[in-house]
Amino acid sequence: MSIFHAKRAIQRRFSTLSRRNPLRVCVVGSGPAGFYTAEKMLKAHDRAEVDMIERLPTPFGLVRYGVAPDHPETKDLAGIHSAREFVWWYNGHPDCSNMSPDLKSTDTAIVLGQGNVALDVARILLRPTTELATTDIAEHALISLQNSSIRKVCLVGRRGPVQAACTAKELREILGSSTIFMIRVSHSFYLCIKDLYVNVQEHDLVKSHVDEEELKNSRIQRRVYEFLCKAATSRPSQPVSGQRELHFIFFRKPDCFLPSDCGGKVKGVRLEKTYLKENGTPGKQSAIGTGQFEDHQCGLVLKSIGYRSVPVEGLPFDDSRGVVPNINGRVLSDKQHNNIIENGLYVTGWLKRGPTGIIATNLYDAEETVASISEDLEGVLADDSNSPRPGRDGLLQLLDSRSVRYVPFKGWEEIDLKEKSIGAIKNKPREKIASWEELLRAAKT
């Protein structure tokens, strides 16, 4: 557990709060949403004191350890992992440092999903390790990737390229922005980008009138689709022998995992072909199974098919949407009664809106929540500000009374210094410490 705190000492124009007790704010979670909220609070309120509570000894959440977009599911076969686990593994998250995915026993990996994280893991699997060696990738992951036998990655999506969940930026990073060459073979487009061989089926790019409506309503989807089309229509070139391969498989959904002969390891995925059907919302379509199946051989499966927040004890939760019920960040006691607000309790980030947007989306989220806090301080809650709260001192006393070991911000600075020092020797930005024991030792707590 970590506790990071900050205080704004500069007097600002804010209302009557500056003449009262300090505004004590506790932010649970030190990811992008938490930091944006803390920043906005400190800028908007003089005499504000903000404490951030984090489960890990290190701050920054997704920025440090990568986006965590899918929930873990029970798996019976070796070789099946969630993309969350895989991303945390190569980013040095202490919870996944011992994951050890087998990258040597197969030449093919299947990624279920076509969002940004699916592209991320595909890029890591296919990117030359000489390029990865100068990044802050975890050392144990780099060694495993250097010995990897994987040369082919398939990205599987239930719907088509119009509905692909990635952004143009992420797509460009793996396809390239200018050095793209194409050859058309057997009604497929094969794109050669440096040492990568990319396959997009020609017939998957055909749009329906409903697809056109979807593209009309989404600039992001238009850019992604246009980028795929531009890549597919670039000047032709022969693929280089021995290239690593990236295949986009559209209009397929997973039906079951296929076990190896011994039964203990995955050897493939059975996919069901799909078609799109309007779901009652204009311009929106759902993937419907056709009853036709095909088997794809692989030795590694990464599931990147969505993230769902989990309830926090004592906090209202909307199970159907996977969020804390709220109005503009104000937590509601009951999702059925929008007029019942939990005074002094607010939410931001994915727990507020669900797993949508990019990291920067949390900035707008934080602005809205902080605006709600400011409005409330001017109203009902401001009347209660004359009652001092123990704040940070009370929290530290509670932790001490329970003998809870925690890492202060100074401890993180010690970790940061050590990681950068080790990384400099290896010509890397940092060498992330990937075990709980080593992190706590480096923090000197």
Legacy VTK file of the C-alpha trace (Angstrom):
# vtk DataFile Version 3.0
C-alpha trace
ASCII
DATASET POLYDATA
POINTS 445 float
0.000 0.000 0.000
1.225 3.501 -0.825
0.178 6.948 0.352
1.112 9.994 -1.723
0.095 13.464 -0.645
0.259 17.036 -1.863
-0.831 20.441 -0.598
-1.430 23.678 -2.479
0.022 26.541 -0.470
-0.653 29.330 -2.976
-3.783 31.316 -2.137
-6.300 31.451 -4.981
-9.572 33.201 -5.636
-11.861 30.368 -4.462
-14.922 31.095 -2.344
-15.237 30.942 1.419
-13.220 27.747 1.612
-9.931 29.667 1.943
-11.195 31.157 5.191
-12.159 27.805 6.658
-10.456 24.543 7.437
-8.294 22.927 4.761
-10.155 20.895 2.166
-8.994 17.351 2.840
-9.416 15.057 -0.154
-8.595 11.357 -0.404
-8.183 9.875 -3.893
-8.233 6.075 -4.015
-6.123 4.895 -6.952
-3.092 6.622 -8.469
-3.731 5.935 -12.130
-4.433 8.612 -14.774
-7.949 9.325 -13.457
-6.648 9.728 -9.915
-3.784 12.025 -10.870
-5.922 14.175 -13.159
-8.456 14.585 -10.359
-5.768 15.478 -7.822
-4.272 18.008 -10.236
-7.626 19.666 -10.905
-8.425 19.799 -7.193
-5.113 21.453 -6.345
-5.538 24.015 -9.112
-9.135 24.834 -8.249
-8.934 24.993 -4.454
-6.512 26.861 -2.274
-5.478 25.153 0.957
-6.461 21.804 -0.536
-4.689 18.743 0.822
-4.870 15.661 -1.384
-3.838 12.160 -0.349
-3.674 9.315 -2.860
-4.005 5.726 -1.699
-2.599 3.021 -3.971
-2.452 -0.764 -3.553
0.982 -0.991 -5.212
4.258 0.555 -4.007
4.371 2.513 -7.293
2.043 5.194 -8.718
0.736 5.931 -12.239
-1.369 2.796 -12.816
-1.971 2.205 -16.518
0.772 4.616 -17.542
3.373 2.442 -15.817
1.943 -1.030 -16.258
-0.104 -0.720 -19.425
-3.812 -0.672 -20.052
-5.708 -3.450 -18.332
-8.768 -3.904 -20.546
-10.062 -7.382 -19.852
-11.173 -9.300 -16.836
-9.525 -12.597 -15.959
-11.535 -15.729 -16.538
-11.028 -19.281 -15.327
-8.959 -21.297 -17.774
-8.348 -25.039 -17.815
-5.710 -25.253 -20.544
-2.127 -24.047 -20.384
-1.309 -21.369 -22.945
-4.475 -19.293 -22.421
-4.028 -15.915 -20.733
-5.905 -12.660 -20.447
-4.312 -9.743 -22.257
-4.292 -7.972 -18.907
-1.994 -10.618 -17.456
0.254 -10.519 -20.512
0.521 -6.714 -20.544
1.288 -6.657 -16.835
3.852 -9.426 -17.335
5.919 -7.544 -19.911
5.480 -4.261 -18.037
6.904 -5.668 -14.806
3.768 -5.672 -12.639
4.632 -7.496 -9.396
1.403 -9.521 -9.511
2.386 -11.107 -12.851
6.182 -11.324 -12.707
5.992 -15.120 -12.325
3.474 -15.657 -15.109
6.013 -17.190 -17.577
3.946 -17.582 -20.786
5.307 -20.292 -23.066
6.512 -18.516 -26.212
8.862 -21.286 -27.381
6.511 -24.209 -28.054
4.488 -22.584 -30.837
4.916 -20.318 -33.833
1.333 -18.985 -33.768
-0.581 -16.853 -31.266
-4.265 -15.935 -31.458
-5.494 -12.723 -29.842
-9.235 -12.583 -29.206
-10.114 -8.943 -29.747
-9.107 -6.105 -32.046
-8.894 -3.159 -29.687
-5.842 -1.120 -28.755
-4.600 -3.642 -26.227
-4.915 -6.458 -28.757
-2.711 -4.412 -31.092
-0.302 -3.735 -28.239
0.265 -7.393 -27.427
0.545 -8.279 -31.122
3.187 -5.603 -31.581
5.158 -6.864 -28.589
5.070 -10.433 -29.903
6.140 -9.418 -33.413
8.471 -6.497 -32.832
12.228 -7.210 -33.100
13.679 -7.592 -29.625
16.614 -5.378 -30.606
14.113 -2.509 -30.602
12.455 -3.625 -27.369
15.813 -3.824 -25.601
16.065 -0.031 -25.331
12.574 0.396 -23.853
11.506 -0.046 -20.228
10.148 -3.545 -20.873
10.730 -5.896 -17.945
13.962 -7.871 -18.212
12.284 -11.250 -17.675
9.880 -10.513 -20.548
12.672 -9.359 -22.856
14.599 -12.592 -22.299
11.481 -14.662 -22.995
10.703 -12.701 -26.168
14.296 -13.075 -27.362
13.800 -16.840 -27.207
10.291 -16.736 -28.670
9.318 -18.973 -31.590
6.174 -16.994 -32.398
6.169 -15.690 -35.958
2.444 -15.376 -36.636
-0.252 -13.474 -34.721
-3.961 -13.510 -35.586
-6.301 -10.782 -34.302
-9.865 -12.090 -34.143
-12.915 -9.818 -34.124
-16.638 -10.669 -33.926
-17.540 -7.848 -36.277
-15.914 -6.174 -39.283
-13.244 -3.530 -39.947
-15.858 -0.776 -39.686
-16.470 -1.789 -36.069
-12.824 -2.441 -35.111
-12.349 -1.160 -31.558
-8.824 0.207 -32.012
-7.792 3.792 -32.747
-5.976 5.005 -35.846
-2.910 5.894 -33.796
-2.489 2.363 -32.451
-3.190 0.866 -35.863
-0.625 3.143 -37.483
2.019 2.103 -34.977
1.805 -1.517 -36.035
1.035 -1.036 -39.744
3.337 1.920 -40.289
2.408 5.306 -41.701
4.294 5.571 -44.956
6.408 2.498 -45.751
3.529 0.242 -46.775
3.631 -2.124 -49.726
0.924 -4.486 -50.945
0.518 -7.538 -53.143
-2.851 -9.065 -53.962
-2.903 -12.849 -53.867
-6.031 -15.043 -53.964
-8.395 -12.163 -53.111
-6.351 -11.099 -50.068
-4.236 -8.021 -49.407
-0.765 -8.729 -48.047
0.992 -5.709 -46.605
4.733 -5.645 -46.132
5.863 -3.171 -43.480
9.568 -3.408 -42.839
9.833 -6.968 -41.527
6.115 -7.492 -40.936
3.701 -9.285 -43.279
0.092 -8.171 -42.770
-2.999 -9.851 -44.182
-6.446 -8.269 -44.588
-9.136 -10.162 -46.493
-10.475 -8.125 -49.412
-14.118 -9.093 -48.961
-14.047 -7.941 -45.326
-13.621 -4.342 -46.513
-16.982 -4.293 -48.334
-19.422 -1.978 -46.511
-23.181 -2.267 -46.087
-25.505 0.744 -45.899
-25.610 0.300 -42.111
-21.804 0.302 -42.038
-21.933 3.610 -43.878
-24.236 4.971 -41.181
-21.838 3.849 -38.450
-18.904 5.511 -40.186
-20.895 8.701 -40.620
-21.453 8.891 -36.859
-17.887 8.183 -35.721
-14.749 10.025 -36.785
-12.577 7.457 -34.996
-14.160 4.548 -36.875
-13.811 6.403 -40.172
-10.105 6.936 -39.605
-9.513 3.298 -38.687
-11.435 2.036 -41.696
-9.765 4.500 -44.060
-6.363 3.515 -42.751
-7.033 -0.169 -43.387
-8.259 0.624 -46.883
-5.269 2.836 -47.693
-2.936 0.103 -46.495
-4.773 -2.416 -48.641
-4.529 -0.300 -51.795
-0.882 0.770 -51.602
1.500 -0.099 -54.432
2.225 -3.844 -54.768
5.419 -5.597 -53.719
6.488 -9.178 -53.161
6.517 -10.290 -49.520
9.918 -11.088 -48.137
10.485 -14.726 -47.245
10.533 -15.461 -43.528
8.647 -12.369 -42.472
6.679 -12.317 -39.257
2.945 -12.318 -39.961
-0.044 -10.381 -38.654
-3.510 -11.533 -39.747
-6.741 -9.619 -39.173
-9.591 -12.146 -38.917
-12.954 -10.367 -39.043
-16.490 -11.742 -38.613
-15.479 -14.582 -36.293
-16.231 -15.291 -32.638
-14.615 -17.909 -30.392
-16.653 -21.045 -29.782
-14.220 -23.189 -27.765
-10.555 -23.842 -27.120
-9.078 -27.001 -28.613
-6.907 -29.126 -26.302
-3.714 -30.858 -27.323
-3.582 -34.645 -27.500
-2.403 -34.806 -23.906
-5.285 -32.538 -22.937
-3.305 -30.114 -20.808
-2.404 -27.400 -23.315
-4.270 -25.386 -25.907
-3.593 -26.327 -29.524
-6.139 -24.121 -31.252
-9.377 -22.136 -31.222
-12.648 -23.055 -32.894
-14.214 -19.942 -34.400
-17.786 -19.445 -35.532
-18.444 -17.296 -38.574
-20.703 -14.314 -37.934
-22.779 -11.773 -39.788
-23.989 -8.348 -38.680
-27.584 -7.541 -37.827
-29.113 -4.236 -36.767
-29.830 -4.344 -33.043
-32.591 -1.747 -32.966
-30.301 1.229 -32.491
-29.806 3.259 -35.706
-26.342 2.676 -37.122
-25.521 -0.110 -34.651
-25.085 -3.795 -35.434
-24.552 -6.980 -33.445
-22.589 -10.070 -34.467
-24.803 -13.136 -34.987
-23.411 -16.653 -35.293
-24.017 -18.524 -38.554
-23.487 -22.049 -37.243
-20.436 -22.436 -39.491
-17.176 -23.214 -37.717
-13.484 -23.338 -38.528
-10.471 -24.397 -36.488
-7.323 -22.280 -36.178
-4.182 -23.891 -34.807
-2.103 -22.062 -32.201
-0.187 -22.639 -28.983
-0.903 -19.305 -27.289
-4.229 -17.509 -26.783
-4.551 -13.999 -25.360
-8.048 -12.784 -24.491
-8.576 -9.052 -24.979
-12.350 -8.896 -24.999
-13.296 -6.186 -22.550
-12.799 -4.914 -19.011
-15.259 -4.804 -16.166
-14.784 -2.993 -12.881
-15.473 -4.911 -9.687
-17.504 -3.715 -6.692
-15.817 -2.117 -3.701
-17.181 -3.120 -0.316
-19.479 -0.432 1.044
-19.685 1.429 -2.275
-22.864 1.424 -4.412
-22.412 -0.539 -7.637
-24.426 -1.024 -10.813
-23.847 -4.685 -11.706
-25.505 -4.384 -15.103
-23.138 -1.640 -16.284
-20.119 -2.408 -14.134
-19.877 1.145 -12.753
-20.605 3.106 -9.598
-23.975 4.852 -10.160
-23.348 8.572 -10.365
-24.446 11.904 -11.759
-21.521 13.920 -13.079
-19.250 12.106 -10.641
-21.538 12.383 -7.607
-22.050 8.885 -6.191
-25.678 7.807 -5.888
-26.842 5.681 -2.979
-29.195 3.742 -5.236
-29.059 3.517 -9.029
-32.879 3.338 -9.055
-33.255 6.697 -7.292
-31.164 9.351 -8.996
-31.979 11.974 -6.375
-30.197 10.209 -3.500
-26.591 11.404 -3.425
-23.834 10.223 -1.097
-22.545 13.520 0.288
-18.796 13.894 0.003
-18.321 10.777 -2.147
-17.310 11.083 -5.807
-16.064 8.823 -8.581
-14.007 9.226 -11.748
-12.323 7.069 -14.396
-13.534 3.667 -15.576
-15.421 3.120 -12.322
-17.447 6.201 -13.253
-18.037 5.759 -16.991
-16.940 2.211 -17.858
-13.890 1.109 -19.884
-14.164 3.640 -22.699
-11.882 6.198 -24.291
-8.132 6.633 -24.065
-5.933 7.727 -21.171
-6.584 11.396 -21.954
-10.337 10.794 -21.621
-9.745 10.693 -17.875
-8.815 14.388 -18.019
-12.319 15.421 -19.088
-13.755 12.946 -16.611
-11.751 14.521 -13.791
-12.782 18.038 -14.815
-16.451 17.079 -14.602
-16.084 15.413 -11.203
-14.053 18.290 -9.747
-16.644 20.754 -11.081
-19.300 18.802 -9.165
-17.178 18.960 -6.020
-16.790 22.723 -6.409
-20.528 23.210 -6.859
-21.245 21.132 -3.767
-18.727 23.040 -1.674
-20.554 26.242 -2.524
-23.826 24.641 -1.490
-24.881 22.077 1.087
-21.512 20.515 1.776
-19.903 23.904 2.421
-22.062 24.287 5.515
-20.346 21.248 6.987
-16.797 22.470 6.356
-16.523 24.105 9.792
-16.152 20.629 11.290
-12.482 19.678 11.002
-11.709 16.183 9.750
-8.620 14.213 10.824
-7.607 13.673 7.195
-4.078 12.418 6.606
-3.105 12.394 10.271
-6.103 10.265 11.142
-5.346 7.846 8.316
-1.714 7.442 9.350
-2.731 6.871 12.962
-5.177 4.184 11.860
-2.536 2.426 9.759
-0.015 2.559 12.591
-2.554 1.165 15.057
-3.106 -1.782 12.706
0.627 -2.225 11.972
0.045 -1.702 8.250
3.224 -1.237 6.236
2.886 1.500 3.650
5.108 3.304 1.151
5.144 7.133 1.230
5.974 9.199 -1.840
9.594 9.360 -0.745
9.623 5.572 -0.962
8.439 5.771 -4.566
11.203 8.271 -5.299
13.727 5.725 -4.011
12.217 3.060 -6.293
12.242 5.484 -9.215
15.897 6.364 -8.639
16.985 2.736 -8.439
15.055 1.701 -11.562
16.511 4.564 -13.592
20.031 3.853 -12.345
19.843 0.187 -13.341
18.200 1.101 -16.647
20.958 3.575 -17.529
23.524 0.778 -17.364
21.465 -1.189 -19.915
20.707 1.829 -22.133
17.031 1.702 -21.087
14.807 4.453 -19.619
14.452 2.298 -16.508
14.604 -1.326 -15.408
11.324 -1.944 -13.624
11.527 -3.831 -10.372
9.047 -6.660 -10.787
8.748 -8.290 -7.365
6.969 -7.106 -4.245
9.945 -7.933 -2.052
12.403 -5.962 -4.171
10.023 -3.011 -4.509
9.584 -2.713 -0.754
13.315 -3.119 -0.215
14.052 -0.358 -2.734
11.481 1.906 -1.056
13.451 1.580 2.192
10.315 1.342 4.300
LINES 1 446
445 0 1 2 3 4 5 6 7 8 9 10 11 12 13 14 15 16 17 18 19 20 21 22 23 24 25 26 27 28 29 30 31 32 33 34 35 36 37 38 39 40 41 42 43 44 45 46 47 48 49 50 51 52 53 54 55 56 57 58 59 60 61 62 63 64 65 66 67 68 69 70 71 72 73 74 75 76 77 78 79 80 81 82 83 84 85 86 87 88 89 90 91 92 93 94 95 96 97 98 99 100 101 102 103 104 105 106 107 108 109 110 111 112 113 114 115 116 117 118 119 120 121 122 123 124 125 126 127 128 129 130 131 132 133 134 135 136 137 138 139 140 141 142 143 144 145 146 147 148 149 150 151 152 153 154 155 156 157 158 159 160 161 162 163 164 165 166 167 168 169 170 171 172 173 174 175 176 177 178 179 180 181 182 183 184 185 186 187 188 189 190 191 192 193 194 195 196 197 198 199 200 201 202 203 204 205 206 207 208 209 210 211 212 213 214 215 216 217 218 219 220 221 222 223 224 225 226 227 228 229 230 231 232 233 234 235 236 237 238 239 240 241 242 243 244 245 246 247 248 249 250 251 252 253 254 255 256 257 258 259 260 261 262 263 264 265 266 267 268 269 270 271 272 273 274 275 276 277 278 279 280 281 282 283 284 285 286 287 288 289 290 291 292 293 294 295 296 297 298 299 300 301 302 303 304 305 306 307 308 309 310 311 312 313 314 315 316 317 318 319 320 321 322 323 324 325 326 327 328 329 330 331 332 333 334 335 336 337 338 339 340 341 342 343 344 345 346 347 348 349 350 351 352 353 354 355 356 357 358 359 360 361 362 363 364 365 366 367 368 369 370 371 372 373 374 375 376 377 378 379 380 381 382 383 384 385 386 387 388 389 390 391 392 393 394 395 396 397 398 399 400 401 402 403 404 405 406 407 408 409 410 411 412 413 414 415 416 417 418 419 420 421 422 423 424 425 426 427 428 429 430 431 432 433 434 435 436 437 438 439 440 441 442 443 444
